[in-house]
Amino acid sequence: MASVSAPAYPAGMAAEGYARTDDEIRQVLDLARAGLHRYGYGKQLHPEDLARPWAQAGTWKDNAWLSGVRDLLEWVLGERTDGPLSGHEPGHRATLDDLDEDLADIDDAMDQGKYTPPDPGWPPPQAVEAMNHTLAWLQGEYPIPPVCPEGEGAYGCSHKGYFGGEGVPAAIPR
């Protein structure tokens, strides 16, 4: 029996299972970083703000969104070793299966501050919403990148309708 060396993934899909190329991922990561730099909140958000994540200003929410995109894409590109939600460390570049494992509690994490108090071990819910959108984009389920061309997220994008409405994240099927 002959050994077949053809890739196990559809044409155009990376070995990790992503529907996006490293160049596309890098472009979106660079836009997210530029947006975070523009907002100037820094790497950490203040605990008192995290206690009431839905009461914050739009720029704070957008900063949280962009940090979620950054954290997930840094992991996907191998720039960090641990997953952004649960801290899953696969010991190799994260695959879609690794993302699914790390983001297993994504629904609960997105609801924090609405129905349950925020979990101090999780990022803000807006960051987790961004991770959900980013995952759908990486899988090819959603065509719109999680950061608009100006380096803004769902809470700050000036392109009317880019994310499904003005300042409202589009619903991503899970």
Secondary structure, DSSP 8 states (H G I E B T S, - for coil): -------SS-TT--TTS-SS-HHHHHHHHHHHHHHHHHHT--S---HHHHTSGGGS-HHHHHHHHHHHHHHHHHHHTTS-SS-SSS----SSS--HHHHHHHTTTHHHHHHBTTTB---TTS--HHHHHHHHHHHHHHHTS--S-SS-TTS--TTT--STTTTSSTT-------
